[in-house]
Amino acid sequence: MAYIQNTDACFDRGAGHRNDWVKTAYSKALIQTESIAQTLGQLMKRGQLPILTLPGEEEDLKEIEQLPLVTGDDYDHVVVVGIGGSSLGAQVLASIGPKTHPVLHFWDTLDYHVMAPHLTGNNLARTAFLLISKSGSTPEILAQSLLVVEALNKFGGKEAVSRQVLVICEPGSNPLGRIADKWGIKRLDHNPDVGGRYSVFSVVGALPAILAGIDMRMVRRGAKEVLDNTFRTVDAAPRVGAALHHALHEIAGVSMNVMMPYSKQLEPMTHWFRQLWAESIGKEGRGTTPLNALGPIDQHSQLQLWLDGPNDKFFTLIINNEQDTSPLMDVGLASNDEALDYLKDHHISEVVQAEASATAETLAMRGKFLRRMEIGKLDERTLGALLMHFMLETIFACYLLGVNPFDQPAVEDGKRLTKMYLKGKA
Ligand SMILES: O=P(O)(O)OC[C@H]1O[C@H](O)[C@H](O)[C@@H](O)[C@@H]1O
């Protein structure tokens, strides 16, 4: 497996803690994951869960790889216009992409000062735009798409619009699709059965990732290893994680789910996971709140509360054990100051790893609920494995709680009101 999960600290929290309660509740939840796995397996067999069959496919990748945007060298910049599930997964994959040309930009903001540099000036001729919206009706994306079409039309007419823009949305009629049809923009289909926040392995994540130089086959391979293992083994990591989280929520008052990688490259994953978890589990008055953090930065920000505040959190520390290529630290540069001796002859990654282990131990010593996820190398296979892990863990956790992991009914009200405000009818 591309990562190792260690949950020992949740079960052995020292004298004075109700370790046996945790163990009993956890074992019960873990047994329940068996019937959930069976249900998911049946849905997969009936082709009703493409998010879980995608990792085993390849044909769609071949099509993506043949797109002129991928094969050509026409652009210095590619702007990915999408929000939520139509952007966050791609950002996770692109974060480890080795390619620096074309430069990828993610417009998951409506701040005009972020967008303006791409819409005006000399860059426009060498900038492609990838407009992504599953529904094709998200107000933010439609507003941005209109700006893109306007800028390109001014610069090179319909020909520039159809050449420099690509749309990903559901097939059939929807507002973004209609813009594409009107301007002769190529449309790629977003599978209607793949929910946005679960779409990272589909074209939505794959196209930007391939532009960033990511090997999507390896991403899917890592994902498939986790997937297959989860259906084969009761104590597979995603099932253990979901059962443990559920048990802690039920009997130990855990109400927050903290993800803290010790790797800047994994920071986008905390944002991706925040949406995945929040929209999947927060329903009908139930759910736990995702909290994203980054090590070691948040040791100097949130750690005090975590150690000394309420014991209401489940911590996931993701530790990258890879050694970087930084030079060994030369403490002689600081006039042989003894206070720096502990840094002597270490790489910078060793400092980070030491801090991660120290945080894990400090949390455990205080009786906090903590798991460690250790990776040996942050590459495509590992990233695919982690993404699949957290997708499955989320799905299992939702079923354990009795909520539907795949819908998000409550947010629709806000979208409806936004449109009414803009029409002046609210
Ligand atoms: O891809 P789109 O249809 O534009 O949706 C983008 C986002 O919109 C909403 O906020 C949904 O709650 C999200 O789940 C979704 O990812």
The ligand as an SDF file (V2000), in Angstrom:
LIG
                    3D

 16 16  0  0  0  0  0  0  0  0999 V2000
  -19.6400   21.6760  -10.9480 O   0  0  0  0  0  0  0  0  0  0  0  0
  -20.7320   22.5980  -10.6180 P   0  0  0  0  0  0  0  0  0  0  0  0
  -22.0670   22.1020  -11.0570 O   0  0  0  0  0  0  0  0  0  0  0  0
  -20.4500   23.9790  -11.1330 O   0  0  0  0  0  0  0  0  0  0  0  0
  -20.8230   22.7080   -9.0570 O   0  0  0  0  0  0  0  0  0  0  0  0
  -19.8210   23.2910   -8.2750 C   0  0  0  0  0  0  0  0  0  0  0  0
  -20.1980   23.1290   -6.8300 C   0  0  0  0  0  0  0  0  0  0  0  0
  -21.4740   23.7300   -6.6750 O   0  0  0  0  0  0  0  0  0  0  0  0
  -22.1730   23.5820   -5.4390 C   0  0  0  0  0  0  0  0  0  0  0  0
  -21.7300   24.4500   -4.4940 O   0  0  0  0  0  0  0  0  0  0  0  0
  -22.1850   22.1820   -4.9140 C   0  0  0  0  0  0  0  0  0  0  0  0
  -22.6090   22.1890   -3.5740 O   0  0  0  0  0  0  0  0  0  0  0  0
  -20.8290   21.5330   -5.0230 C   0  0  0  0  0  0  0  0  0  0  0  0
  -20.9270   20.1860   -4.6720 O   0  0  0  0  0  0  0  0  0  0  0  0
  -20.2700   21.6650   -6.4170 C   0  0  0  0  0  0  0  0  0  0  0  0
  -19.0050   21.0550   -6.4840 O   0  0  0  0  0  0  0  0  0  0  0  0
  1  2  2  0
  2  3  1  0
  2  4  1  0
  2  5  1  0
  5  6  1  0
  6  7  1  0
  7  8  1  0
  7 15  1  0
  8  9  1  0
  9 10  1  0
  9 11  1  0
 11 12  1  0
 11 13  1  0
 13 14  1  0
 13 15  1  0
 15 16  1  0
M  END
$$$$
